[in-house]
Amino acid sequence: MVRSIWKIPHISKIFFSNNFLNNSNLKVWNRFSVIPAAFANKRFLVYNGIWFLSIDISSDMVGFKFGEFSFTKRINKIHLLNKKKQKVKSKKK
């Protein structure tokens, strides 16, 4: 579901602290925050649920969310289960 246009973009409060911007390892856990223009030409480590992915922010990425550039490894298990059942049925015949 898309955030309404009349609402301001969500940017986490941690980005505005001085400790965060002075740190060399800029780790981001919340993938739903919007990338502001001040972060252009910086490198971030974005958590995708398993590990941190290194992302270089360019001026084209401003306005998008961090999660759009750090993909997760989700597998649709329903289809895998159906294929296994079909293999078992074919072996019995």
PyMOL Python script that loads the backbone (N, CA, C, O; Angstrom):
from pymol import cmd

cmd.read_pdbstr("""\
ATOM      1  N   MET A   1       0.839  -1.172   0.000  1.00  0.00           N
ATOM      2  CA  MET A   1       0.000   0.000   0.000  1.00  0.00           C
ATOM      3  C   MET A   1       0.887   1.238   0.000  1.00  0.00           C
ATOM      4  O   MET A   1       1.850   1.311   0.762  1.00  0.00           O
ATOM      5  N   VAL A   2       0.576   2.190  -0.829  1.00  0.00           N
ATOM      6  CA  VAL A   2       1.376   3.385  -1.010  1.00  0.00           C
ATOM      7  C   VAL A   2       0.970   4.434   0.022  1.00  0.00           C
ATOM      8  O   VAL A   2      -0.205   4.570   0.362  1.00  0.00           O
ATOM      9  N   ARG A   3       1.964   5.170   0.513  1.00  0.00           N
ATOM     10  CA  ARG A   3       1.684   6.250   1.455  1.00  0.00           C
ATOM     11  C   ARG A   3       0.969   7.384   0.721  1.00  0.00           C
ATOM     12  O   ARG A   3       1.307   7.698  -0.420  1.00  0.00           O
ATOM     13  N   SER A   4       0.000   7.985   1.365  1.00  0.00           N
ATOM     14  CA  SER A   4      -0.803   9.045   0.746  1.00  0.00           C
ATOM     15  C   SER A   4       0.070  10.234   0.347  1.00  0.00           C
ATOM     16  O   SER A   4       1.066  10.538   1.003  1.00  0.00           O
ATOM     17  N   ILE A   5      -0.317  10.892  -0.726  1.00  0.00           N
ATOM     18  CA  ILE A   5       0.462  12.013  -1.248  1.00  0.00           C
ATOM     19  C   ILE A   5       0.446  13.198  -0.285  1.00  0.00           C
ATOM     20  O   ILE A   5       1.440  13.917  -0.182  1.00  0.00           O
ATOM     21  N   TRP A   6      -0.665  13.413   0.421  1.00  0.00           N
ATOM     22  CA  TRP A   6      -0.766  14.576   1.297  1.00  0.00           C
ATOM     23  C   TRP A   6       0.066  14.422   2.558  1.00  0.00           C
ATOM     24  O   TRP A   6       0.308  15.411   3.251  1.00  0.00           O
ATOM     25  N   LYS A   7       0.514  13.205   2.880  1.00  0.00           N
ATOM     26  CA  LYS A   7       1.375  13.009   4.048  1.00  0.00           C
ATOM     27  C   LYS A   7       2.823  13.292   3.653  1.00  0.00           C
ATOM     28  O   LYS A   7       3.207  13.096   2.500  1.00  0.00           O
ATOM     29  N   ILE A   8       3.609  13.746   4.601  1.00  0.00           N
ATOM     30  CA  ILE A   8       5.022  13.988   4.313  1.00  0.00           C
ATOM     31  C   ILE A   8       5.743  12.645   4.227  1.00  0.00           C
ATOM     32  O   ILE A   8       5.273  11.671   4.815  1.00  0.00           O
ATOM     33  N   PRO A   9       6.863  12.558   3.516  1.00  0.00           N
ATOM     34  CA  PRO A   9       7.602  11.300   3.430  1.00  0.00           C
ATOM     35  C   PRO A   9       8.152  10.895   4.794  1.00  0.00           C
ATOM     36  O   PRO A   9       8.574  11.747   5.576  1.00  0.00           O
ATOM     37  N   HIS A  10       8.146   9.615   5.072  1.00  0.00           N
ATOM     38  CA  HIS A  10       8.627   9.128   6.365  1.00  0.00           C
ATOM     39  C   HIS A  10      10.152   9.033   6.340  1.00  0.00           C
ATOM     40  O   HIS A  10      10.724   8.309   5.525  1.00  0.00           O
ATOM     41  N   ILE A  11      10.794   9.761   7.229  1.00  0.00           N
ATOM     42  CA  ILE A  11      12.243   9.699   7.415  1.00  0.00           C
ATOM     43  C   ILE A  11      12.474   9.457   8.894  1.00  0.00           C
ATOM     44  O   ILE A  11      11.959  10.196   9.733  1.00  0.00           O
ATOM     45  N   SER A  12      13.240   8.434   9.217  1.00  0.00           N
ATOM     46  CA  SER A  12      13.475   8.065  10.610  1.00  0.00           C
ATOM     47  C   SER A  12      14.229   9.164  11.346  1.00  0.00           C
ATOM     48  O   SER A  12      15.039   9.873  10.749  1.00  0.00           O
ATOM     49  N   LYS A  13      13.966   9.304  12.634  1.00  0.00           N
ATOM     50  CA  LYS A  13      14.598  10.347  13.448  1.00  0.00           C
ATOM     51  C   LYS A  13      16.087  10.105  13.634  1.00  0.00           C
ATOM     52  O   LYS A  13      16.830  11.049  13.903  1.00  0.00           O
ATOM     53  N   ILE A  14      16.540   8.870  13.500  1.00  0.00           N
ATOM     54  CA  ILE A  14      17.949   8.538  13.704  1.00  0.00           C
ATOM     55  C   ILE A  14      18.835   9.229  12.663  1.00  0.00           C
ATOM     56  O   ILE A  14      20.011   9.481  12.927  1.00  0.00           O
ATOM     57  N   PHE A  15      18.287   9.536  11.490  1.00  0.00           N
ATOM     58  CA  PHE A  15      19.074  10.182  10.437  1.00  0.00           C
ATOM     59  C   PHE A  15      19.442  11.621  10.779  1.00  0.00           C
ATOM     60  O   PHE A  15      20.408  12.157  10.235  1.00  0.00           O
ATOM     61  N   PHE A  16      18.699  12.238  11.657  1.00  0.00           N
ATOM     62  CA  PHE A  16      18.942  13.633  11.987  1.00  0.00           C
ATOM     63  C   PHE A  16      19.899  13.827  13.150  1.00  0.00           C
ATOM     64  O   PHE A  16      20.236  14.963  13.483  1.00  0.00           O
ATOM     65  N   SER A  17      20.345  12.745  13.776  1.00  0.00           N
ATOM     66  CA  SER A  17      21.278  12.881  14.894  1.00  0.00           C
ATOM     67  C   SER A  17      22.693  13.102  14.365  1.00  0.00           C
ATOM     68  O   SER A  17      23.048  12.584  13.306  1.00  0.00           O
ATOM     69  N   ASN A  18      23.488  13.856  15.086  1.00  0.00           N
ATOM     70  CA  ASN A  18      24.861  14.153  14.664  1.00  0.00           C
ATOM     71  C   ASN A  18      25.736  12.907  14.716  1.00  0.00           C
ATOM     72  O   ASN A  18      26.651  12.762  13.905  1.00  0.00           O
ATOM     73  N   ASN A  19      25.472  12.016  15.649  1.00  0.00           N
ATOM     74  CA  ASN A  19      26.274  10.802  15.757  1.00  0.00           C
ATOM     75  C   ASN A  19      26.118   9.920  14.531  1.00  0.00           C
ATOM     76  O   ASN A  19      27.070   9.259  14.115  1.00  0.00           O
ATOM     77  N   PHE A  20      24.937   9.905  13.952  1.00  0.00           N
ATOM     78  CA  PHE A  20      24.694   9.059  12.789  1.00  0.00           C
ATOM     79  C   PHE A  20      25.460   9.548  11.570  1.00  0.00           C
ATOM     80  O   PHE A  20      26.091   8.750  10.876  1.00  0.00           O
ATOM     81  N   LEU A  21      25.416  10.840  11.301  1.00  0.00           N
ATOM     82  CA  LEU A  21      26.068  11.364  10.102  1.00  0.00           C
ATOM     83  C   LEU A  21      27.583  11.413  10.227  1.00  0.00           C
ATOM     84  O   LEU A  21      28.277  11.376   9.211  1.00  0.00           O
ATOM     85  N   ASN A  22      28.120  11.497  11.450  1.00  0.00           N
ATOM     86  CA  ASN A  22      29.565  11.512  11.638  1.00  0.00           C
ATOM     87  C   ASN A  22      30.160  10.111  11.653  1.00  0.00           C
ATOM     88  O   ASN A  22      31.376   9.956  11.543  1.00  0.00           O
ATOM     89  N   ASN A  23      29.327   9.100  11.788  1.00  0.00           N
ATOM     90  CA  ASN A  23      29.801   7.719  11.838  1.00  0.00           C
ATOM     91  C   ASN A  23      30.212   7.269  10.438  1.00  0.00           C
ATOM     92  O   ASN A  23      29.595   7.664   9.449  1.00  0.00           O
ATOM     93  N   SER A  24      31.262   6.437  10.358  1.00  0.00           N
ATOM     94  CA  SER A  24      31.718   5.957   9.057  1.00  0.00           C
ATOM     95  C   SER A  24      30.848   4.814   8.546  1.00  0.00           C
ATOM     96  O   SER A  24      30.652   4.685   7.338  1.00  0.00           O
ATOM     97  N   ASN A  25      30.315   3.969   9.460  1.00  0.00           N
ATOM     98  CA  ASN A  25      29.428   2.885   9.065  1.00  0.00           C
ATOM     99  C   ASN A  25      27.987   3.330   9.246  1.00  0.00           C
ATOM    100  O   ASN A  25      27.458   3.285  10.357  1.00  0.00           O
ATOM    101  N   LEU A  26      27.360   3.750   8.183  1.00  0.00           N
ATOM    102  CA  LEU A  26      25.991   4.229   8.245  1.00  0.00           C
ATOM    103  C   LEU A  26      25.055   3.045   8.027  1.00  0.00           C
ATOM    104  O   LEU A  26      24.707   2.727   6.889  1.00  0.00           O
ATOM    105  N   LYS A  27      24.645   2.389   9.119  1.00  0.00           N
ATOM    106  CA  LYS A  27      23.791   1.212   9.032  1.00  0.00           C
ATOM    107  C   LYS A  27      22.335   1.625   9.165  1.00  0.00           C
ATOM    108  O   LYS A  27      21.971   2.403  10.046  1.00  0.00           O
ATOM    109  N   VAL A  28      21.510   1.090   8.274  1.00  0.00           N
ATOM    110  CA  VAL A  28      20.086   1.407   8.246  1.00  0.00           C
ATOM    111  C   VAL A  28      19.319   0.103   8.420  1.00  0.00           C
ATOM    112  O   VAL A  28      19.493  -0.838   7.646  1.00  0.00           O
ATOM    113  N   TRP A  29      18.463   0.054   9.448  1.00  0.00           N
ATOM    114  CA  TRP A  29      17.637  -1.122   9.672  1.00  0.00           C
ATOM    115  C   TRP A  29      16.236  -0.942   9.108  1.00  0.00           C
ATOM    116  O   TRP A  29      15.607  -1.914   8.689  1.00  0.00           O
ATOM    117  N   ASN A  30      15.743   0.285   9.094  1.00  0.00           N
ATOM    118  CA  ASN A  30      14.384   0.509   8.605  1.00  0.00           C
ATOM    119  C   ASN A  30      14.428   0.788   7.108  1.00  0.00           C
ATOM    120  O   ASN A  30      14.923   1.826   6.667  1.00  0.00           O
ATOM    121  N   ARG A  31      13.910  -0.142   6.347  1.00  0.00           N
ATOM    122  CA  ARG A  31      13.944  -0.064   4.897  1.00  0.00           C
ATOM    123  C   ARG A  31      12.834   0.814   4.349  1.00  0.00           C
ATOM    124  O   ARG A  31      12.836   1.126   3.158  1.00  0.00           O
ATOM    125  N   PHE A  32      11.881   1.225   5.189  1.00  0.00           N
ATOM    126  CA  PHE A  32      10.726   1.991   4.731  1.00  0.00           C
ATOM    127  C   PHE A  32      10.961   3.487   4.739  1.00  0.00           C
ATOM    128  O   PHE A  32      10.076   4.243   4.340  1.00  0.00           O
ATOM    129  N   SER A  33      12.133   3.943   5.183  1.00  0.00           N
ATOM    130  CA  SER A  33      12.420   5.381   5.200  1.00  0.00           C
ATOM    131  C   SER A  33      12.775   5.869   3.800  1.00  0.00           C
ATOM    132  O   SER A  33      13.401   5.159   3.013  1.00  0.00           O
ATOM    133  N   VAL A  34      12.363   7.089   3.516  1.00  0.00           N
ATOM    134  CA  VAL A  34      12.635   7.714   2.220  1.00  0.00           C
ATOM    135  C   VAL A  34      14.041   8.308   2.236  1.00  0.00           C
ATOM    136  O   VAL A  34      14.483   8.831   3.259  1.00  0.00           O
ATOM    137  N   ILE A  35      14.739   8.230   1.117  1.00  0.00           N
ATOM    138  CA  ILE A  35      16.103   8.757   1.008  1.00  0.00           C
ATOM    139  C   ILE A  35      16.028  10.265   0.762  1.00  0.00           C
ATOM    140  O   ILE A  35      15.524  10.686  -0.280  1.00  0.00           O
ATOM    141  N   PRO A  36      16.520  11.092   1.700  1.00  0.00           N
ATOM    142  CA  PRO A  36      16.497  12.543   1.473  1.00  0.00           C
ATOM    143  C   PRO A  36      17.654  12.980   0.572  1.00  0.00           C
ATOM    144  O   PRO A  36      18.593  12.218   0.344  1.00  0.00           O
ATOM    145  N   ALA A  37      17.580  14.209   0.064  1.00  0.00           N
ATOM    146  CA  ALA A  37      18.593  14.728  -0.855  1.00  0.00           C
ATOM    147  C   ALA A  37      19.945  14.918  -0.176  1.00  0.00           C
ATOM    148  O   ALA A  37      20.972  14.939  -0.854  1.00  0.00           O
ATOM    149  N   ALA A  38      19.967  15.056   1.136  1.00  0.00           N
ATOM    150  CA  ALA A  38      21.228  15.256   1.854  1.00  0.00           C
ATOM    151  C   ALA A  38      22.100  14.008   1.854  1.00  0.00           C
ATOM    152  O   ALA A  38      23.292  14.096   2.145  1.00  0.00           O
ATOM    153  N   PHE A  39      21.534  12.850   1.534  1.00  0.00           N
ATOM    154  CA  PHE A  39      22.287  11.594   1.561  1.00  0.00           C
ATOM    155  C   PHE A  39      22.861  11.221   0.199  1.00  0.00           C
ATOM    156  O   PHE A  39      23.405  10.127   0.049  1.00  0.00           O
ATOM    157  N   ALA A  40      22.758  12.090  -0.790  1.00  0.00           N
ATOM    158  CA  ALA A  40      23.312  11.791  -2.112  1.00  0.00           C
ATOM    159  C   ALA A  40      24.831  11.672  -2.017  1.00  0.00           C
ATOM    160  O   ALA A  40      25.470  12.401  -1.259  1.00  0.00           O
ATOM    161  N   ASN A  41      25.392  10.771  -2.774  1.00  0.00           N
ATOM    162  CA  ASN A  41      26.831  10.484  -2.851  1.00  0.00           C
ATOM    163  C   ASN A  41      27.392   9.955  -1.532  1.00  0.00           C
ATOM    164  O   ASN A  41      28.542  10.236  -1.197  1.00  0.00           O
ATOM    165  N   LYS A  42      26.600   9.197  -0.784  1.00  0.00           N
ATOM    166  CA  LYS A  42      27.064   8.541   0.437  1.00  0.00           C
ATOM    167  C   LYS A  42      26.819   7.052   0.324  1.00  0.00           C
ATOM    168  O   LYS A  42      26.030   6.603  -0.507  1.00  0.00           O
ATOM    169  N   ARG A  43      27.501   6.286   1.165  1.00  0.00           N
ATOM    170  CA  ARG A  43      27.361   4.836   1.176  1.00  0.00           C
ATOM    171  C   ARG A  43      26.659   4.411   2.465  1.00  0.00           C
ATOM    172  O   ARG A  43      27.018   4.851   3.557  1.00  0.00           O
ATOM    173  N   PHE A  44      25.656   3.553   2.319  1.00  0.00           N
ATOM    174  CA  PHE A  44      24.894   3.047   3.447  1.00  0.00           C
ATOM    175  C   PHE A  44      24.938   1.527   3.458  1.00  0.00           C
ATOM    176  O   PHE A  44      25.095   0.890   2.416  1.00  0.00           O
ATOM    177  N   LEU A  45      24.799   0.957   4.643  1.00  0.00           N
ATOM    178  CA  LEU A  45      24.646  -0.479   4.805  1.00  0.00           C
ATOM    179  C   LEU A  45      23.195  -0.716   5.212  1.00  0.00           C
ATOM    180  O   LEU A  45      22.792  -0.366   6.322  1.00  0.00           O
ATOM    181  N   VAL A  46      22.413  -1.311   4.317  1.00  0.00           N
ATOM    182  CA  VAL A  46      20.988  -1.497   4.539  1.00  0.00           C
ATOM    183  C   VAL A  46      20.731  -2.962   4.883  1.00  0.00           C
ATOM    184  O   VAL A  46      21.175  -3.859   4.166  1.00  0.00           O
ATOM    185  N   TYR A  47      20.013  -3.201   5.981  1.00  0.00           N
ATOM    186  CA  TYR A  47      19.731  -4.548   6.458  1.00  0.00           C
ATOM    187  C   TYR A  47      18.556  -5.133   5.689  1.00  0.00           C
ATOM    188  O   TYR A  47      17.497  -4.510   5.604  1.00  0.00           O
ATOM    189  N   ASN A  48      18.734  -6.328   5.126  1.00  0.00           N
ATOM    190  CA  ASN A  48      17.660  -6.945   4.351  1.00  0.00           C
ATOM    191  C   ASN A  48      17.012  -8.122   5.067  1.00  0.00           C
ATOM    192  O   ASN A  48      16.260  -8.877   4.451  1.00  0.00           O
ATOM    193  N   GLY A  49      17.284  -8.288   6.334  1.00  0.00           N
ATOM    194  CA  GLY A  49      16.705  -9.379   7.098  1.00  0.00           C
ATOM    195  C   GLY A  49      17.694 -10.487   7.381  1.00  0.00           C
ATOM    196  O   GLY A  49      17.490 -11.286   8.295  1.00  0.00           O
ATOM    197  N   ILE A  50      18.765 -10.546   6.606  1.00  0.00           N
ATOM    198  CA  ILE A  50      19.783 -11.575   6.783  1.00  0.00           C
ATOM    199  C   ILE A  50      21.141 -10.931   7.036  1.00  0.00           C
ATOM    200  O   ILE A  50      21.814 -11.268   8.010  1.00  0.00           O
ATOM    201  N   TRP A  51      21.545 -10.013   6.175  1.00  0.00           N
ATOM    202  CA  TRP A  51      22.822  -9.323   6.306  1.00  0.00           C
ATOM    203  C   TRP A  51      22.676  -7.895   5.787  1.00  0.00           C
ATOM    204  O   TRP A  51      21.627  -7.510   5.271  1.00  0.00           O
ATOM    205  N   PHE A  52      23.748  -7.121   5.935  1.00  0.00           N
ATOM    206  CA  PHE A  52      23.753  -5.735   5.475  1.00  0.00           C
ATOM    207  C   PHE A  52      24.287  -5.674   4.046  1.00  0.00           C
ATOM    208  O   PHE A  52      25.327  -6.260   3.742  1.00  0.00           O
ATOM    209  N   LEU A  53      23.582  -4.972   3.180  1.00  0.00           N
ATOM    210  CA  LEU A  53      24.017  -4.772   1.798  1.00  0.00           C
ATOM    211  C   LEU A  53      24.541  -3.351   1.646  1.00  0.00           C
ATOM    212  O   LEU A  53      23.921  -2.401   2.125  1.00  0.00           O
ATOM    213  N   SER A  54      25.677  -3.207   0.982  1.00  0.00           N
ATOM    214  CA  SER A  54      26.276  -1.901   0.764  1.00  0.00           C
ATOM    215  C   SER A  54      25.622  -1.236  -0.444  1.00  0.00           C
ATOM    216  O   SER A  54      25.563  -1.810  -1.531  1.00  0.00           O
ATOM    217  N   ILE A  55      25.131  -0.014  -0.232  1.00  0.00           N
ATOM    218  CA  ILE A  55      24.445   0.717  -1.295  1.00  0.00           C
ATOM    219  C   ILE A  55      25.035   2.118  -1.397  1.00  0.00           C
ATOM    220  O   ILE A  55      25.108   2.839  -0.402  1.00  0.00           O
ATOM    221  N   ASP A  56      25.451   2.501  -2.594  1.00  0.00           N
ATOM    222  CA  ASP A  56      25.918   3.852  -2.864  1.00  0.00           C
ATOM    223  C   ASP A  56      24.725   4.670  -3.356  1.00  0.00           C
ATOM    224  O   ASP A  56      24.121   4.342  -4.377  1.00  0.00           O
ATOM    225  N   ILE A  57      24.394   5.725  -2.633  1.00  0.00           N
ATOM    226  CA  ILE A  57      23.239   6.544  -2.973  1.00  0.00           C
ATOM    227  C   ILE A  57      23.645   7.573  -4.020  1.00  0.00           C
ATOM    228  O   ILE A  57      24.588   8.338  -3.818  1.00  0.00           O
ATOM    229  N   SER A  58      22.926   7.586  -5.136  1.00  0.00           N
ATOM    230  CA  SER A  58      23.162   8.584  -6.172  1.00  0.00           C
ATOM    231  C   SER A  58      22.001   9.589  -6.152  1.00  0.00           C
ATOM    232  O   SER A  58      21.031   9.413  -5.414  1.00  0.00           O
ATOM    233  N   SER A  59      22.110  10.618  -6.950  1.00  0.00           N
ATOM    234  CA  SER A  59      21.063  11.642  -6.974  1.00  0.00           C
ATOM    235  C   SER A  59      19.762  11.102  -7.582  1.00  0.00           C
ATOM    236  O   SER A  59      18.689  11.650  -7.330  1.00  0.00           O
ATOM    237  N   ASP A  60      19.853  10.033  -8.381  1.00  0.00           N
ATOM    238  CA  ASP A  60      18.652   9.433  -8.960  1.00  0.00           C
ATOM    239  C   ASP A  60      17.827   8.670  -7.924  1.00  0.00           C
ATOM    240  O   ASP A  60      16.630   8.461  -8.120  1.00  0.00           O
ATOM    241  N   MET A  61      18.452   8.255  -6.830  1.00  0.00           N
ATOM    242  CA  MET A  61      17.779   7.458  -5.811  1.00  0.00           C
ATOM    243  C   MET A  61      17.014   8.306  -4.801  1.00  0.00           C
ATOM    244  O   MET A  61      16.265   7.762  -3.989  1.00  0.00           O
ATOM    245  N   VAL A  62      17.185   9.613  -4.833  1.00  0.00           N
ATOM    246  CA  VAL A  62      16.526  10.500  -3.872  1.00  0.00           C
ATOM    247  C   VAL A  62      15.019  10.429  -4.080  1.00  0.00           C
ATOM    248  O   VAL A  62      14.536  10.548  -5.206  1.00  0.00           O
ATOM    249  N   GLY A  63      14.279  10.235  -2.994  1.00  0.00           N
ATOM    250  CA  GLY A  63      12.829  10.129  -3.060  1.00  0.00           C
ATOM    251  C   GLY A  63      12.330   8.705  -3.003  1.00  0.00           C
ATOM    252  O   GLY A  63      11.158   8.472  -2.704  1.00  0.00           O
ATOM    253  N   PHE A  64      13.199   7.745  -3.284  1.00  0.00           N
ATOM    254  CA  PHE A  64      12.830   6.349  -3.178  1.00  0.00           C
ATOM    255  C   PHE A  64      13.095   5.862  -1.754  1.00  0.00           C
ATOM    256  O   PHE A  64      13.634   6.608  -0.935  1.00  0.00           O
ATOM    257  N   LYS A  65      12.724   4.632  -1.457  1.00  0.00           N
ATOM    258  CA  LYS A  65      12.939   4.073  -0.121  1.00  0.00           C
ATOM    259  C   LYS A  65      14.178   3.188  -0.126  1.00  0.00           C
ATOM    260  O   LYS A  65      14.573   2.663  -1.167  1.00  0.00           O
ATOM    261  N   PHE A  66      14.784   3.027   1.042  1.00  0.00           N
ATOM    262  CA  PHE A  66      15.982   2.193   1.152  1.00  0.00           C
ATOM    263  C   PHE A  66      15.685   0.743   0.772  1.00  0.00           C
ATOM    264  O   PHE A  66      16.540   0.061   0.207  1.00  0.00           O
ATOM    265  N   GLY A  67      14.495   0.281   1.077  1.00  0.00           N
ATOM    266  CA  GLY A  67      14.128  -1.104   0.809  1.00  0.00           C
ATOM    267  C   GLY A  67      14.034  -1.448  -0.663  1.00  0.00           C
ATOM    268  O   GLY A  67      14.095  -2.622  -1.027  1.00  0.00           O
ATOM    269  N   GLU A  68      13.887  -0.452  -1.509  1.00  0.00           N
ATOM    270  CA  GLU A  68      13.797  -0.715  -2.942  1.00  0.00           C
ATOM    271  C   GLU A  68      15.142  -1.110  -3.540  1.00  0.00           C
ATOM    272  O   GLU A  68      15.198  -1.624  -4.657  1.00  0.00           O
ATOM    273  N   PHE A  69      16.220  -0.874  -2.805  1.00  0.00           N
ATOM    274  CA  PHE A  69      17.553  -1.175  -3.316  1.00  0.00           C
ATOM    275  C   PHE A  69      18.230  -2.305  -2.548  1.00  0.00           C
ATOM    276  O   PHE A  69      19.354  -2.681  -2.880  1.00  0.00           O
ATOM    277  N   SER A  70      17.575  -2.852  -1.535  1.00  0.00           N
ATOM    278  CA  SER A  70      18.131  -3.993  -0.792  1.00  0.00           C
ATOM    279  C   SER A  70      17.101  -5.107  -0.810  1.00  0.00           C
ATOM    280  O   SER A  70      16.179  -5.129   0.005  1.00  0.00           O
ATOM    281  N   PHE A  71      17.262  -6.015  -1.730  1.00  0.00           N
ATOM    282  CA  PHE A  71      16.292  -7.073  -1.936  1.00  0.00           C
ATOM    283  C   PHE A  71      16.479  -8.183  -0.910  1.00  0.00           C
ATOM    284  O   PHE A  71      17.595  -8.459  -0.472  1.00  0.00           O
ATOM    285  N   THR A  72      15.382  -8.809  -0.538  1.00  0.00           N
ATOM    286  CA  THR A  72      15.413  -9.928   0.392  1.00  0.00           C
ATOM    287  C   THR A  72      15.344 -11.226  -0.395  1.00  0.00           C
ATOM    288  O   THR A  72      15.012 -11.227  -1.581  1.00  0.00           O
ATOM    289  N   LYS A  73      15.658 -12.326   0.268  1.00  0.00           N
ATOM    290  CA  LYS A  73      15.595 -13.630  -0.393  1.00  0.00           C
ATOM    291  C   LYS A  73      14.349 -14.348   0.086  1.00  0.00           C
ATOM    292  O   LYS A  73      14.429 -15.287   0.878  1.00  0.00           O
ATOM    293  N   ARG A  74      13.210 -13.909  -0.389  1.00  0.00           N
ATOM    294  CA  ARG A  74      11.957 -14.561  -0.038  1.00  0.00           C
ATOM    295  C   ARG A  74      11.598 -15.568  -1.109  1.00  0.00           C
ATOM    296  O   ARG A  74      11.730 -15.301  -2.304  1.00  0.00           O
ATOM    297  N   ILE A  75      11.143 -16.725  -0.670  1.00  0.00           N
ATOM    298  CA  ILE A  75      10.782 -17.805  -1.583  1.00  0.00           C
ATOM    299  C   ILE A  75       9.304 -18.117  -1.369  1.00  0.00           C
ATOM    300  O   ILE A  75       8.846 -18.250  -0.235  1.00  0.00           O
ATOM    301  N   ASN A  76       8.582 -18.228  -2.446  1.00  0.00           N
ATOM    302  CA  ASN A  76       7.183 -18.586  -2.356  1.00  0.00           C
ATOM    303  C   ASN A  76       7.107 -20.099  -2.158  1.00  0.00           C
ATOM    304  O   ASN A  76       7.248 -20.854  -3.120  1.00  0.00           O
ATOM    305  N   LYS A  77       6.887 -20.544  -0.935  1.00  0.00           N
ATOM    306  CA  LYS A  77       6.966 -21.962  -0.598  1.00  0.00           C
ATOM    307  C   LYS A  77       5.761 -22.753  -1.070  1.00  0.00           C
ATOM    308  O   LYS A  77       5.834 -23.979  -1.144  1.00  0.00           O
ATOM    309  N   ILE A  78       4.664 -22.105  -1.388  1.00  0.00           N
ATOM    310  CA  ILE A  78       3.470 -22.819  -1.836  1.00  0.00           C
ATOM    311  C   ILE A  78       3.754 -23.539  -3.146  1.00  0.00           C
ATOM    312  O   ILE A  78       3.365 -24.694  -3.321  1.00  0.00           O
ATOM    313  N   HIS A  79       4.429 -22.862  -4.060  1.00  0.00           N
ATOM    314  CA  HIS A  79       4.715 -23.470  -5.346  1.00  0.00           C
ATOM    315  C   HIS A  79       5.738 -24.587  -5.209  1.00  0.00           C
ATOM    316  O   HIS A  79       5.657 -25.579  -5.934  1.00  0.00           O
ATOM    317  N   LEU A  80       6.692 -24.454  -4.306  1.00  0.00           N
ATOM    318  CA  LEU A  80       7.668 -25.509  -4.107  1.00  0.00           C
ATOM    319  C   LEU A  80       7.008 -26.762  -3.553  1.00  0.00           C
ATOM    320  O   LEU A  80       7.360 -27.870  -3.956  1.00  0.00           O
ATOM    321  N   LEU A  81       6.066 -26.610  -2.644  1.00  0.00           N
ATOM    322  CA  LEU A  81       5.371 -27.760  -2.080  1.00  0.00           C
ATOM    323  C   LEU A  81       4.541 -28.466  -3.138  1.00  0.00           C
ATOM    324  O   LEU A  81       4.492 -29.695  -3.159  1.00  0.00           O
ATOM    325  N   ASN A  82       3.892 -27.721  -4.010  1.00  0.00           N
ATOM    326  CA  ASN A  82       3.084 -28.328  -5.066  1.00  0.00           C
ATOM    327  C   ASN A  82       3.942 -29.141  -6.025  1.00  0.00           C
ATOM    328  O   ASN A  82       3.512 -30.200  -6.481  1.00  0.00           O
ATOM    329  N   LYS A  83       5.139 -28.672  -6.341  1.00  0.00           N
ATOM    330  CA  LYS A  83       6.017 -29.408  -7.240  1.00  0.00           C
ATOM    331  C   LYS A  83       6.484 -30.704  -6.600  1.00  0.00           C
ATOM    332  O   LYS A  83       6.596 -31.727  -7.275  1.00  0.00           O
ATOM    333  N   LYS A  84       6.759 -30.666  -5.293  1.00  0.00           N
ATOM    334  CA  LYS A  84       7.183 -31.877  -4.596  1.00  0.00           C
ATOM    335  C   LYS A  84       6.064 -32.907  -4.562  1.00  0.00           C
ATOM    336  O   LYS A  84       6.320 -34.101  -4.718  1.00  0.00           O
ATOM    337  N   LYS A  85       4.828 -32.461  -4.362  1.00  0.00           N
ATOM    338  CA  LYS A  85       3.691 -33.377  -4.349  1.00  0.00           C
ATOM    339  C   LYS A  85       3.479 -34.010  -5.723  1.00  0.00           C
ATOM    340  O   LYS A  85       3.143 -35.190  -5.822  1.00  0.00           O
ATOM    341  N   GLN A  86       3.676 -33.222  -6.783  1.00  0.00           N
ATOM    342  CA  GLN A  86       3.511 -33.748  -8.124  1.00  0.00           C
ATOM    343  C   GLN A  86       4.569 -34.792  -8.437  1.00  0.00           C
ATOM    344  O   GLN A  86       4.275 -35.778  -9.114  1.00  0.00           O
ATOM    345  N   LYS A  87       5.789 -34.601  -7.964  1.00  0.00           N
ATOM    346  CA  LYS A  87       6.857 -35.569  -8.182  1.00  0.00           C
ATOM    347  C   LYS A  87       6.555 -36.882  -7.459  1.00  0.00           C
ATOM    348  O   LYS A  87       6.792 -37.962  -7.999  1.00  0.00           O
ATOM    349  N   VAL A  88       6.040 -36.786  -6.254  1.00  0.00           N
ATOM    350  CA  VAL A  88       5.723 -37.976  -5.476  1.00  0.00           C
ATOM    351  C   VAL A  88       4.586 -38.746  -6.139  1.00  0.00           C
ATOM    352  O   VAL A  88       4.634 -39.974  -6.202  1.00  0.00           O
ATOM    353  N   LYS A  89       3.566 -38.050  -6.636  1.00  0.00           N
ATOM    354  CA  LYS A  89       2.436 -38.699  -7.302  1.00  0.00           C
ATOM    355  C   LYS A  89       2.886 -39.389  -8.582  1.00  0.00           C
ATOM    356  O   LYS A  89       2.405 -40.477  -8.899  1.00  0.00           O
ATOM    357  N   SER A  90       3.802 -38.769  -9.321  1.00  0.00           N
ATOM    358  CA  SER A  90       4.251 -39.366 -10.580  1.00  0.00           C
ATOM    359  C   SER A  90       5.114 -40.596 -10.339  1.00  0.00           C
ATOM    360  O   SER A  90       5.127 -41.501 -11.173  1.00  0.00           O
ATOM    361  N   LYS A  91       5.833 -40.657  -9.227  1.00  0.00           N
ATOM    362  CA  LYS A  91       6.659 -41.821  -8.905  1.00  0.00           C
ATOM    363  C   LYS A  91       5.814 -43.011  -8.500  1.00  0.00           C
ATOM    364  O   LYS A  91       6.203 -44.154  -8.740  1.00  0.00           O
ATOM    365  N   LYS A  92       4.649 -42.760  -7.882  1.00  0.00           N
ATOM    366  CA  LYS A  92       3.785 -43.852  -7.438  1.00  0.00           C
ATOM    367  C   LYS A  92       3.119 -44.558  -8.614  1.00  0.00           C
ATOM    368  O   LYS A  92       2.806 -45.743  -8.503  1.00  0.00           O
ATOM    369  N   LYS A  93       2.896 -43.891  -9.713  1.00  0.00           N
ATOM    370  CA  LYS A  93       2.210 -44.490 -10.878  1.00  0.00           C
ATOM    371  C   LYS A  93       3.114 -45.362 -11.647  1.00  0.00           C
ATOM    372  O   LYS A  93       2.704 -45.943 -12.652  1.00  0.00           O
TER     373      LYS A  93
END
""", "prot")
cmd.dss("prot")
cmd.show_as("cartoon", "prot")
cmd.util.cbc("prot")
cmd.orient("prot")
